[in-house]
């Protein structure tokens, strides 16, 4: 399959993860992915003007046009012109849970729309999308492999601590649970981060209106206000004897950490909605990276997450703070290493069988009859 992929390829995490995850796996499976990068052109107008000549002049006969960008970077006129060439088109929405409106204008023009969260499907249907498929993120089984050695009896967390993450980590370390956090923000190690060039900024009033127009957007706004008013002086990570801070790690180093940690923390709360009685959960990359590395994931219970991995056999889920602490201490106890090891192997097997990008894209190909 020859796929032309339209996305902003810049020197930053949001570009690199797609190479390490999606592109490398699909290429190992025999597909050819050609990236069309709008940032290589002098302007977004020029990148849209050149997309049709690029397709026509290419020596490759493309089977699919794939896009993940908003209509700021890819114009509706370009999509229509691509469809006139007879090329099937697919839109993948990585953040449709909380940012569905970035694809409102373009989504109905695509032959298929891939949503990574089911909750806003009704909006896309309202906008006129006829062919919608829901599939979560996945993980590359070739780049994420178990690297089991001596177990580390602590809870690992790879990522920047903010919002609910700080509260959860403080809860663990405050109750005597050892945690290893890998984040440049907390260490003396720093690295340069690229900024995403944005040609047009959405007016604040428009963003506010969009958020107020659907339930999830309203919950995000309410929780943000609660965070400012209630926790503005409390969202500080407690640096105590149970917390070890390390620099951020590469995708390659991530494998060993997840493989050897007794537990790997996955925080699925969307932004500050953990403050609400019924928080919102977003299943992201970490959900599948941890088990693909042969790690044992611990996370707050959600029906969606429980559908991907079996609690007590492939994952550790909790429904209360008390259960969170008790389960963390249980699996960090060296006496339970054999059980943890068995669950890690089960998790890897489940991830490899059901949660690869190849599995996801095969559904897309089948739906489009290509």
C-alpha positions in Angstrom: 0.0 0.0 0.0 1.4 3.4 -1.0 0.1 6.1 1.4 0.6 9.8 1.1 0.5 11.2 4.6 -0.1 14.9 5.1 1.2 16.1 8.5 3.5 18.8 10.0 6.9 17.1 10.3 8.9 19.3 12.6 11.6 18.5 15.1 9.4 17.8 18.0 7.6 14.9 19.8 4.4 15.3 18.0 6.2 14.4 14.7 8.7 11.9 16.1 6.1 9.7 17.8 4.3 9.2 14.5 7.6 7.9 12.8 8.5 5.7 15.8 4.9 4.3 16.1 2.9 4.4 12.9 5.3 4.9 10.0 8.0 2.5 11.0 5.5 -0.3 11.8 3.6 0.1 8.6 6.8 0.1 6.5 7.9 -3.1 8.3 4.6 -4.6 7.2 5.4 -3.8 3.6 3.6 -0.5 3.1 5.2 2.7 1.7 4.6 5.9 3.5 5.4 9.2 1.8 5.1 12.3 4.1 3.9 15.5 2.6 5.1 18.2 5.0 3.4 21.6 4.6 6.1 23.2 6.7 8.6 22.7 3.9 6.9 25.3 1.8 7.1 29.1 2.1 3.5 29.3 3.2 0.4 27.1 3.8 -1.1 28.5 0.7 1.8 27.2 -1.3 1.8 23.8 0.3 -1.9 23.4 -0.7 -1.2 24.7 -4.2 1.5 22.1 -4.7 -0.3 19.0 -3.4 -2.0 18.1 -6.7 1.2 18.6 -8.8 3.1 16.6 -6.2 0.6 13.7 -6.6 0.5 13.9 -10.4 4.2 14.2 -10.9 5.1 11.4 -8.4 6.5 8.2 -9.7 4.5 6.4 -7.1 0.8 5.5 -7.7 -0.7 6.3 -4.3 -3.5 4.1 -2.9 -4.6 6.4 0.0 -4.3 10.0 1.1 -4.1 10.2 4.9 -4.4 13.5 6.9 -4.2 14.3 10.6 -4.0 18.1 10.3 -6.8 20.7 10.8 -8.3 22.9 8.0 -5.8 25.6 9.0 -3.1 23.5 7.2 -5.1 21.6 4.6 -7.9 23.4 2.7 -11.2 22.0 1.7 -10.4 22.8 -1.9 -7.3 20.6 -1.8 -9.3 17.7 -0.4 -11.9 18.0 -3.2 -9.2 18.2 -5.8 -7.5 15.0 -4.4 -10.8 13.2 -4.5 -11.3 14.2 -8.1 -8.1 12.3 -8.9 -9.9 9.1 -7.7 -7.6 8.8 -4.6 -9.3 7.5 -1.5 -9.1 9.9 1.5 -8.9 9.3 5.2 -8.9 11.7 8.2 -7.4 10.5 11.5 -8.5 12.6 14.5 -6.0 12.2 17.4 -7.7 14.7 19.7 -11.3 14.5 18.8 -12.3 14.0 22.4 -11.7 17.6 23.4 -10.8 19.3 20.1 -13.4 18.0 17.6 -13.9 21.4 16.0 -10.5 21.6 14.4 -11.8 19.1 11.8 -15.4 20.4 11.4 -15.1 21.9 8.0 -13.0 19.2 6.4 -14.3 16.0 8.0 -17.4 15.5 5.8 -15.2 15.7 2.7 -13.2 12.6 3.6 -14.2 9.1 2.5 -13.6 7.8 6.0 -13.1 9.5 9.4 -11.1 7.7 12.1 -11.9 8.8 15.6 -9.7 7.9 18.5 -12.4 8.7 21.0 -16.0 7.6 20.7 -17.6 10.3 22.8 -17.8 13.0 20.1 -18.9 10.7 17.2 -22.4 12.3 17.3 -20.8 15.7 16.4 -19.1 14.3 13.3 -22.4 12.6 12.3 -24.2 16.0 12.8 -21.6 17.6 10.5 -22.4 15.1 7.8 -19.7 12.5 8.0 -21.1 9.2 6.5 -18.3 6.8 7.2 -16.9 6.9 10.7 -14.7 4.3 12.4 -13.7 4.4 16.1 -10.3 3.0 17.0 -8.0 4.0 19.8 -4.2 4.5 19.6 -1.9 1.5 19.4 1.8 0.7 19.8 4.5 -0.6 17.4 5.5 -4.1 18.4 8.8 -3.9 16.6 10.1 -0.8 18.4 8.5 -1.6 21.8 9.8 -4.9 23.0 10.0 -6.5 26.5 13.5 -6.1 28.0 13.0 -7.9 31.3 15.8 -8.1 33.8 15.8 -7.4 37.5 12.5 -5.9 38.7 12.5 -2.4 40.1 10.1 -2.2 43.0 8.7 1.2 42.4 6.0 2.9 40.4 7.4 4.5 37.2 5.9 7.5 35.4 7.3 8.8 32.2 6.0 12.3 31.3 5.6 15.8 32.6 3.8 16.1 35.9 1.0 18.6 35.9 -2.6 18.9 36.9 -4.0 15.5 38.0 -0.6 13.9 37.5 0.8 15.9 40.4 -2.1 15.0 42.7 -1.8 11.3 41.9 2.0 11.2 42.4 1.7 13.1 45.7 -0.9 10.6 46.8 1.4 7.7 46.1 4.6 9.1 47.7 2.6 10.6 50.6 1.3 7.1 51.4 4.8 5.5 51.4 4.8 4.3 47.8 8.1 4.7 46.0 7.9 6.4 42.6 10.4 7.1 39.8 9.4 10.0 37.6 11.2 10.7 34.3 10.7 14.4 33.3 13.0 17.1 32.2 10.9 19.7 34.0 11.9 18.3 37.4 15.6 17.7 36.7 18.6 19.7 35.8 18.6 18.1 32.3 17.1 20.4 29.7 16.6 20.1 26.0 15.4 22.4 23.3 11.8 22.0 22.2 10.4 23.1 18.9 7.3 25.2 18.7 4.5 24.3 16.3 4.2 27.1 13.7 0.6 28.2 13.6 -0.4 30.5 10.8 -3.8 31.5 12.1 -4.9 31.6 15.8 -8.5 30.9 16.6 -10.1 33.9 18.4 -10.6 33.3 22.1 -14.4 34.0 21.8 -14.7 31.3 19.1 -12.8 28.7 21.2 -15.0 29.5 24.1 -18.2 29.1 22.0 -17.0 25.8 20.6 -16.2 24.5 24.1 -19.6 25.5 25.4 -21.4 23.8 22.6 -20.8 20.2 23.7 -20.8 18.4 27.0 -17.1 17.5 27.1 -16.0 21.0 26.3 -18.1 22.4 29.1 -16.6 19.9 31.5 -13.1 20.9 30.5 -14.0 24.6 31.1 -15.6 23.9 34.4 -12.7 21.8 35.7 -10.2 24.5 34.5 -12.1 27.1 36.6 -12.2 24.8 39.6 -8.5 24.2 39.3 -7.7 27.9 39.3 -10.0 28.7 42.2 -9.4 25.6 44.4 -6.0 24.2 43.6 -4.0 27.2 42.4 -1.6 27.0 45.3 -1.7 23.2 45.8 -0.5 21.8 42.4 3.1 21.3 43.5 4.9 18.0 43.4 6.0 16.9 46.8 9.8 16.2 46.7 10.1 13.6 49.4 12.2 10.5 50.1 9.7 8.3 48.2 10.2 10.3 45.0 13.2 9.8 42.6 13.5 12.3 39.7 15.2 11.5 36.5 15.6 13.2 33.1 13.3 12.3 30.3 14.1 9.2 28.3 14.0 8.2 24.7 11.6 5.8 23.2 14.3 3.2 23.2 15.1 3.6 26.9 11.4 3.6 27.7 11.3 -0.1 27.0 13.7 -1.1 29.8 11.9 1.2 32.3 8.5 -0.2 31.6 9.7 -3.8 31.4 11.5 -3.8 34.8 9.2 -1.5 36.8 6.9 -3.4 39.2 4.2 -1.0 38.1 4.0 1.7 35.4 1.5 4.5 36.0 -0.9 5.5 33.3 -2.9 8.6 34.0 -5.9 8.9 31.7 -7.8 11.9 33.2 -8.4 14.6 30.6 -6.8 17.8 31.8 -8.3 19.0 35.1 -11.5 16.9 34.9 -10.2 14.7 37.7 -11.7 17.4 39.9 -15.2 16.5 38.7 -17.5 13.9 40.2 -17.4 12.0 36.9 -13.9 12.7 35.4 -13.3 12.3 31.6 -10.8 9.8 30.5 -8.6 9.8 27.3 -6.9 6.7 26.2 -3.5 7.7 24.7 -0.2 6.2 23.6 1.0 5.2 27.1 -2.0 2.9 27.4 -0.5 0.6 24.7 3.2 1.4 25.0 3.4 0.0 28.6 2.0 -3.4 27.8 3.8 -3.6 24.5 7.0 -3.2 26.4 6.0 -6.0 28.7 5.2 -3.6 31.5 2.4 -3.8 34.1 0.1 -0.8 33.9 -1.8 0.7 36.7 -4.6 3.1 36.0 -7.9 4.4 37.1 -10.8 2.3 36.0 -12.8 3.2 32.9 -15.1 1.0 30.9 -13.0 1.6 27.8 -9.7 0.7 29.3 -11.2 -2.4 30.9 -12.3 -3.5 27.4 -8.7 -3.4 26.1 -7.0 -5.3 28.9 -8.3 -7.6 31.6 -8.1 -6.4 35.1 -6.0 -8.6 37.4 -4.6 -10.6 34.5 -3.1 -8.0 32.1 -3.6 -4.7 33.9 -4.2 -3.2 37.4 -7.2 -1.0 37.6 -8.5 0.9 40.7 -11.8 2.6 41.5 -10.8 4.5 44.7 -7.8 6.1 46.3 -7.8 3.4 48.9 -7.7 0.6 46.3 -5.1 2.6 44.4 -2.7 2.6 47.3 -3.4 -0.9 48.4 -2.9 -2.4 44.9 0.3 -0.3 44.4 1.8 -1.6 47.6 0.7 -5.2 46.8 2.4 -5.3 43.4 5.5 -3.5 44.6 6.0 -6.3 47.2 8.9 -8.6 46.0 6.8 -11.5 47.2 4.4 -10.9 44.3 7.1 -10.7 41.5 6.0 -14.0 40.0 2.4 -12.8 39.6 3.6 -9.5 38.2 5.8 -11.3 35.7 2.9 -13.5 34.5 0.7 -10.4 34.1 3.4 -8.6 32.1 3.7 -11.5 29.7 -0.1 -11.6 29.3 -0.2 -7.9 28.7 2.4 -8.1 25.9 0.6 -11.0 24.3 -2.7 -9.1 24.3 -1.1 -5.9 23.0 0.7 -7.7 20.2 -2.4 -9.6 19.1 -4.9 -6.7 19.3 -3.4 -3.3 19.7 -0.9 -2.7 16.8 -1.1 0.0 14.2 -1.2 -2.6 11.6 -4.5 -4.0 13.1 -5.9 -0.5 13.1 -5.0 0.4 9.6 -6.2 -3.0 8.2 -9.7 -2.0 9.5 -9.3 1.3 7.6 -8.1 -0.4 4.4 -11.0 -3.0 4.6 -13.5 -0.3 5.1 -12.3 1.5 2.0 -12.0 -1.7 0.0 -8.4 -1.1 -0.8 
